[in-house]
Amino acid sequence: MTLKSRGNMQYPDRFSDLPPYAFPRLRGLLDAHPPGGAPIFMSIGEPKHPFPEWVGQIFADHVGEFGKYPPNDGMPELLSAIADWANRRYGVTLDPAQQVMALNGTREGLYNACMALCPETKAGKRPVVLIPNPFYQVYAVAALSVGAEPVFVPATAETGYLPDYAALPPEILNRATIAYVCSPSNPQGAVADRAYWDRLLALAETHDFRIFADECYAEIYRGAPPCGALEAAQAVGADPERVAVFHSLSKRSNLPGLRSGFVASGPENITRIRRLRAYSGAPLSLPVQRVSAAVWADEAHVIENRRLYTEKFDLADRIFGDVPGYLSPQAGFFLWLPVDDSEAAALKLWQEAGVRVLPGAYLGRSVNGHNPGAGHIRTALVAPKPETERGLTLLRNCLYE
């Protein structure tokens, strides 16, 4: 057999302008330089608080179920637990059999829902997917995967750190098929209130697009719990197919390795997402589904988790409260700290203090020569309080003194 040269093989162009993912970029920026002290890692949003101690026992009790194929959409007990939680948390009524589907974390759902629900054209033109800027990177790759035009909309101090989609020209809005919204927002920690959701729902109705609400940080907040997209949609009587929401146990319950979340929407949307996932998705194992059902049913550990983050929010306010431009986050577990140049600041902080943070430019996209993340660094408050305090103090002394 003669092997053919691969020199003429073709690859898709639709992903050719994707920058390297944020964390490989960060390693490329920092790893060639020794840290200026004992390393403190504040770049990745990986929760470090304890998860419920009974999780291990549930796994042990059901370990034999790793020998069975699990239901692709989620076992009935899990779907019911999710629907019950949504009712307690938001006052919404969901049919677990028709309006909820289990996910391997929210990233899978945020991608596959776009694949399942974005039409090939709208009014005979290329569809548009609206994306906040800065943004969670899966939004952009989902848009490119379906051949849509990603339109990046600033989420800055001027817009309350949430995208003002109503400011877009009608030509864009009339081609819009999906609008991603992250609330509480990553990286800024801003919360979409009821008025924001009402305006967006009206805009989506006028221009006939769907809202994809990424709400994975919704249970880490200060003060009143954030309003949810389904909650707002039900209150105004919106079409259930107008909104899809995505939630996860990663942040709420400190279980990022469980890879367990869900999507909830109208019956037709869920039917189409399930149909695609039957071909391309990987279901959660039965032991993971058992654990997930129990975790969604428990609030005690969530309340304690929120208390621990509130202590660190207060700590950050004390350390950075007099820094010009400091934003005290409403929710989530990141600080979005102002700097002149995000890459230069991250490198300086690593070389001089050993603190590792993420340049905001890696979370944004340049539009008309401006990247709205370039003037910030993202700092994760996930470590225990003493380590967080040490890292924030070093950061303050390095960058703001």
C-alpha positions as CSV (number, residue, x, y, z in Angstrom):
1,M,0.0,0.0,0.0
2,T,1.3,3.4,-0.9
3,L,0.6,6.2,1.6
4,K,-0.6,9.5,0.0
5,S,0.9,12.8,1.0
6,R,-1.3,14.9,3.3
7,G,-0.1,18.1,1.7
8,N,-3.3,18.8,-0.2
9,M,-5.8,17.9,2.6
10,Q,-8.2,20.7,3.4
11,Y,-9.5,21.9,6.7
12,P,-12.4,24.2,7.6
13,D,-11.9,27.9,7.5
14,R,-14.7,28.7,9.9
15,F,-12.5,28.2,12.9
16,S,-9.3,29.6,11.4
17,D,-9.4,32.9,13.2
18,L,-10.1,31.4,16.7
19,P,-7.4,32.6,19.1
20,P,-5.8,30.0,21.3
21,Y,-8.0,29.2,24.3
22,A,-7.5,31.5,27.3
23,F,-5.5,29.1,29.5
24,P,-3.0,27.9,26.9
25,R,-2.5,31.6,26.1
26,L,-1.9,32.3,29.8
27,R,0.7,29.5,30.0
28,G,2.4,30.9,27.0
29,L,2.6,34.3,28.6
30,L,3.8,33.2,32.1
31,D,5.4,29.8,32.1
32,A,8.7,30.9,30.7
33,H,9.1,33.2,33.8
34,P,9.8,32.1,37.4
35,P,7.2,33.3,39.9
36,G,8.2,36.1,42.2
37,G,7.1,34.2,45.3
38,A,5.2,31.1,46.4
39,P,2.6,30.7,43.6
40,I,-1.0,31.6,44.3
41,F,-3.4,30.5,41.6
42,M,-6.3,32.9,41.0
43,S,-6.8,32.5,37.3
44,I,-9.2,29.5,37.0
45,G,-12.7,29.5,38.3
46,E,-12.4,26.1,39.9
47,P,-14.3,26.0,43.2
48,K,-12.2,24.9,46.2
49,H,-14.9,25.0,48.9
50,P,-16.0,21.5,50.2
51,F,-18.8,19.7,48.4
52,P,-21.4,17.8,50.5
53,E,-19.7,15.0,52.5
54,W,-22.5,12.6,51.6
55,V,-21.7,12.7,47.9
56,G,-19.1,9.9,48.3
57,Q,-21.6,7.6,50.0
58,I,-24.1,8.0,47.2
59,F,-21.4,7.0,44.7
60,A,-20.4,4.0,46.8
61,D,-24.0,2.9,47.1
62,H,-24.5,3.0,43.3
63,V,-21.1,2.1,42.0
64,G,-22.5,-1.0,40.3
65,E,-24.5,1.2,38.0
66,F,-21.4,2.1,36.1
67,G,-22.0,-1.2,34.4
68,K,-25.2,0.1,32.9
69,Y,-26.0,2.4,30.0
70,P,-27.7,5.5,31.4
71,P,-30.7,7.3,29.9
72,N,-29.5,10.0,27.5
73,D,-31.9,12.7,28.6
74,G,-31.6,12.1,32.3
75,M,-33.3,9.6,34.7
76,P,-36.8,10.7,35.8
77,E,-35.6,11.2,39.4
78,L,-33.0,13.6,38.3
79,L,-35.3,15.6,36.0
80,S,-37.9,15.8,38.7
81,A,-35.3,17.0,41.2
82,I,-34.3,19.7,38.8
83,A,-37.9,20.8,38.1
84,D,-38.5,20.9,41.9
85,W,-35.5,23.1,42.4
86,A,-36.5,25.5,39.6
87,N,-39.9,25.8,41.3
88,R,-38.4,26.5,44.7
89,R,-35.8,28.9,43.4
90,Y,-37.7,30.8,40.7
91,G,-41.3,29.9,41.2
92,V,-41.5,28.5,37.7
93,T,-43.4,25.3,36.7
94,L,-41.5,22.9,34.4
95,D,-42.7,19.6,33.0
96,P,-39.6,17.4,33.8
97,A,-40.5,15.0,31.1
98,Q,-40.7,17.6,28.3
99,Q,-38.9,20.8,29.5
100,V,-35.7,19.6,31.1
101,M,-32.6,17.7,29.9
102,A,-29.5,16.7,31.9
103,L,-26.1,17.9,30.6
104,N,-22.4,17.2,31.0
105,G,-22.0,20.7,32.5
106,T,-23.3,23.8,30.8
107,R,-20.6,24.1,28.1
108,E,-21.9,21.1,26.3
109,G,-25.5,22.5,26.4
110,L,-24.5,26.0,25.4
111,Y,-22.8,24.6,22.3
112,N,-25.3,21.9,21.3
113,A,-28.4,24.0,21.8
114,C,-27.1,26.4,19.2
115,M,-26.4,23.5,16.9
116,A,-30.0,22.2,17.4
117,L,-31.9,25.5,17.3
118,C,-30.1,28.0,15.1
119,P,-31.6,28.0,11.6
120,E,-29.4,28.0,8.5
121,T,-30.8,31.3,7.3
122,K,-33.2,34.0,8.5
123,A,-35.2,36.0,6.0
124,G,-33.0,34.6,3.3
125,K,-29.8,35.9,4.9
126,R,-27.0,34.6,7.1
127,P,-28.1,34.3,10.7
128,V,-26.6,36.3,13.5
129,V,-25.7,35.1,17.0
130,L,-25.4,37.9,19.6
131,I,-22.6,37.5,22.1
132,P,-21.6,39.7,25.1
133,N,-18.1,41.0,25.0
134,P,-16.2,39.8,27.1
135,F,-17.7,36.3,26.9
136,Y,-17.5,32.6,27.7
137,Q,-15.6,31.3,24.6
138,V,-18.1,28.5,23.8
139,Y,-20.6,31.1,22.6
140,A,-18.4,32.1,19.7
141,V,-17.4,28.6,18.6
142,A,-21.1,27.6,18.7
143,A,-22.0,30.4,16.4
144,L,-19.2,29.6,13.9
145,S,-20.1,25.9,14.0
146,V,-23.6,26.6,12.6
147,G,-22.4,29.1,10.0
148,A,-23.8,32.1,11.8
149,E,-22.2,35.5,12.1
150,P,-21.1,36.2,15.7
151,V,-21.8,39.8,16.6
152,F,-19.9,40.8,19.7
153,V,-21.6,43.5,21.8
154,P,-19.8,45.4,24.5
155,A,-20.6,44.6,28.2
156,T,-18.8,47.4,29.9
157,A,-19.2,49.9,32.7
158,E,-21.3,52.1,30.3
159,T,-23.8,49.3,29.8
160,G,-23.8,48.0,33.4
161,Y,-21.5,45.1,32.4
162,L,-24.3,43.5,30.4
163,P,-24.8,43.7,26.7
164,D,-27.2,46.3,25.4
165,Y,-28.6,44.4,22.4
166,A,-31.3,47.0,21.8
167,A,-28.6,49.4,20.7
168,L,-27.8,47.3,17.7
169,P,-29.1,48.4,14.2
170,P,-32.3,46.8,12.9
171,E,-30.4,45.1,10.1
172,I,-28.5,43.0,12.7
173,L,-31.4,42.4,15.0
174,N,-33.6,41.2,12.1
175,R,-31.0,38.5,11.3
176,A,-30.5,37.5,15.0
177,T,-31.5,34.0,15.9
178,I,-29.9,33.5,19.3
179,A,-28.7,36.0,22.0
180,Y,-26.4,34.7,24.7
181,V,-26.6,36.3,28.1
182,C,-24.6,35.4,31.1
183,S,-26.2,36.5,34.4
184,P,-24.5,36.7,36.9
185,S,-21.9,37.6,34.3
186,N,-18.5,36.1,33.9
187,P,-16.1,37.9,34.4
188,Q,-17.7,41.1,35.8
189,G,-20.2,39.7,38.3
190,A,-23.1,41.9,37.1
191,V,-26.7,40.7,37.5
192,A,-29.5,41.1,35.0
193,D,-32.5,42.5,36.9
194,R,-36.1,42.0,36.1
195,A,-36.2,45.2,34.0
196,Y,-33.3,44.0,31.9
197,W,-34.9,40.6,31.2
198,D,-38.3,42.3,30.4
199,R,-36.6,44.6,27.8
200,L,-34.7,41.7,26.3
201,L,-37.8,39.5,26.1
202,A,-39.6,42.3,24.3
203,L,-36.7,42.8,21.9
204,A,-36.6,39.0,21.2
205,E,-40.3,39.0,20.5
206,T,-40.1,42.0,18.2
207,H,-37.2,40.5,16.2
208,D,-38.0,36.8,16.7
209,F,-34.8,35.4,18.3
210,R,-34.2,33.1,21.2
211,I,-32.5,33.9,24.4
212,F,-29.8,31.5,25.8
213,A,-29.4,32.4,29.5
214,D,-26.2,31.1,31.0
215,E,-27.0,31.1,34.7
216,C,-24.3,28.9,36.1
217,Y,-23.3,31.5,38.7
218,A,-26.8,32.2,39.9
219,E,-26.5,30.7,43.4
220,I,-23.4,32.7,44.4
221,Y,-24.7,36.2,45.2
222,R,-24.8,39.0,47.7
223,G,-28.2,40.2,49.0
224,A,-31.3,39.2,47.0
225,P,-31.1,36.2,44.7
226,P,-30.8,37.1,41.1
227,C,-33.9,37.1,38.9
228,G,-33.8,34.3,36.3
229,A,-34.7,34.3,32.6
230,L,-37.4,31.7,33.0
231,E,-38.8,33.6,36.0
232,A,-39.1,36.8,34.0
233,A,-40.5,35.0,30.9
234,Q,-43.2,33.3,32.9
235,A,-44.2,36.6,34.5
236,V,-44.8,38.3,31.2
237,G,-46.3,35.3,29.5
238,A,-43.6,34.8,27.0
239,D,-43.6,31.8,24.7
240,P,-41.7,29.0,26.5
241,E,-39.7,28.4,23.4
242,R,-38.3,32.0,23.5
243,V,-35.9,31.2,26.3
244,A,-33.5,28.4,27.2
245,V,-31.6,28.4,30.5
246,F,-28.5,26.6,31.5
247,H,-27.5,25.7,35.0
248,S,-24.7,23.6,36.6
249,L,-23.6,22.0,39.9
250,S,-20.0,23.1,39.3
251,K,-20.2,26.5,41.1
252,R,-23.4,26.0,43.1
253,S,-22.2,22.9,44.8
254,N,-18.4,22.9,44.3
255,L,-18.6,19.9,42.0
256,P,-16.8,21.0,38.8
257,G,-15.5,17.4,38.2
258,L,-19.0,16.0,38.3
259,R,-19.8,17.6,34.9
260,S,-23.4,17.8,35.7
261,G,-25.9,20.5,34.6
262,F,-29.2,21.0,32.8
263,V,-31.0,22.9,30.1
264,A,-34.6,23.9,30.5
265,S,-36.8,25.4,27.8
266,G,-40.1,24.9,25.9
267,P,-41.1,21.4,24.9
268,E,-40.2,21.9,21.2
269,N,-36.8,23.3,21.9
270,I,-36.0,20.4,24.3
271,T,-37.3,17.8,21.8
272,R,-34.9,19.2,19.1
273,I,-31.9,19.4,21.6
274,R,-32.6,15.8,22.7
275,R,-32.8,14.6,19.1
276,L,-29.4,15.9,18.3
277,R,-27.9,14.8,21.6
278,A,-29.1,11.2,20.9
279,Y,-26.6,11.2,18.0
280,S,-23.8,13.3,19.3
281,G,-23.9,13.6,23.1
282,A,-22.7,11.6,26.0
283,P,-25.2,11.0,28.9
284,L,-24.3,11.3,32.5
285,S,-23.5,8.0,34.2
286,L,-26.2,6.7,36.5
287,P,-24.1,7.2,39.7
288,V,-23.5,10.8,38.6
289,Q,-27.2,11.2,38.0
290,R,-28.0,9.8,41.5
291,V,-25.6,12.3,43.1
292,S,-26.9,15.1,41.0
293,A,-30.5,14.5,42.0
294,A,-29.6,14.5,45.7
295,V,-27.5,17.7,45.4
296,W,-30.2,19.6,43.6
297,A,-32.6,18.7,46.4
298,D,-30.3,20.1,49.1
299,E,-29.9,23.8,50.0
300,A,-27.9,23.7,53.2
301,H,-24.6,23.3,51.5
302,V,-25.4,26.1,49.0
303,I,-26.2,28.5,51.8
304,E,-22.9,27.7,53.5
305,N,-21.1,28.0,50.2
306,R,-22.6,31.5,49.7
307,R,-21.6,32.5,53.2
308,L,-17.9,31.7,52.5
309,Y,-18.0,33.7,49.3
310,T,-19.6,36.6,51.0
311,E,-16.7,36.7,53.4
312,K,-14.3,36.9,50.5
313,F,-16.4,39.6,48.7
314,D,-16.2,41.7,51.9
315,L,-12.4,41.0,52.1
316,A,-12.0,42.2,48.5
317,D,-14.0,45.4,49.2
318,R,-11.7,46.2,52.2
319,I,-8.5,45.6,50.1
320,F,-9.6,47.3,46.9
321,G,-12.4,49.7,48.0
322,D,-10.3,52.8,47.4
323,V,-8.8,51.7,44.1
324,P,-10.2,53.9,41.3
325,G,-12.5,51.9,39.0
326,Y,-12.9,49.0,41.4
327,L,-16.1,47.1,40.9
328,S,-17.6,45.3,43.9
329,P,-19.2,42.3,42.3
330,Q,-22.9,41.6,42.9
331,A,-22.5,37.9,42.3
332,G,-20.2,35.1,40.9
333,F,-16.8,34.7,42.3
334,F,-14.5,36.8,40.2
335,L,-13.0,40.3,40.6
336,W,-12.8,42.3,37.4
337,L,-10.0,44.6,38.3
338,P,-8.9,47.7,36.3
339,V,-5.4,47.9,34.8
340,D,-3.8,49.7,32.0
341,D,-2.8,46.6,30.0
342,S,-4.1,43.2,31.1
343,E,-1.3,41.1,29.7
344,A,1.4,43.4,31.1
345,A,-0.3,43.4,34.5
346,A,-0.7,39.7,34.6
347,L,3.0,39.2,33.7
348,K,4.2,41.8,36.3
349,L,2.0,40.2,39.0
350,W,3.4,36.7,38.3
351,Q,7.1,37.8,38.1
352,E,7.0,40.1,41.1
353,A,4.5,38.4,43.4
354,G,3.8,34.9,42.2
355,V,0.1,35.6,41.8
356,R,-1.5,34.1,38.7
357,V,-4.5,35.8,37.2
358,L,-6.1,35.9,33.8
359,P,-5.7,38.9,31.4
360,G,-9.1,40.3,30.5
361,A,-8.1,40.5,26.9
362,Y,-8.2,36.7,26.7
363,L,-11.9,36.8,27.4
364,G,-12.8,39.5,24.9
365,R,-12.7,40.0,21.2
366,S,-11.4,43.2,19.4
367,V,-14.1,45.0,17.5
368,N,-13.1,48.1,15.5
369,G,-9.7,47.9,17.2
370,H,-11.0,47.8,20.8
371,N,-11.1,44.8,23.1
372,P,-13.3,45.6,26.1
373,G,-11.4,43.1,28.3
374,A,-7.9,44.6,27.6
375,G,-8.1,47.0,30.6
376,H,-8.9,44.4,33.2
377,I,-7.6,41.3,34.9
378,R,-9.9,38.5,36.2
379,T,-9.2,37.2,39.6
380,A,-10.9,34.2,41.0
381,L,-11.9,34.1,44.7
382,V,-12.1,30.3,44.9
383,A,-9.3,29.5,47.3
384,P,-9.8,29.3,51.1
385,K,-10.0,32.7,52.8
386,P,-6.5,33.0,54.2
387,E,-4.9,32.2,50.8
388,T,-7.3,34.5,49.0
389,E,-6.4,37.3,51.5
390,R,-2.7,36.8,50.9
391,G,-3.2,36.8,47.1
392,L,-5.3,39.9,47.0
393,T,-3.0,41.7,49.3
394,L,0.0,40.9,47.1
395,L,-2.0,41.9,44.1
396,R,-2.9,45.2,45.6
397,N,0.7,46.0,46.7
398,C,2.1,45.0,43.3
399,L,-0.3,46.7,41.0
400,Y,-2.0,49.6,42.9
401,E,0.6,51.0,45.3
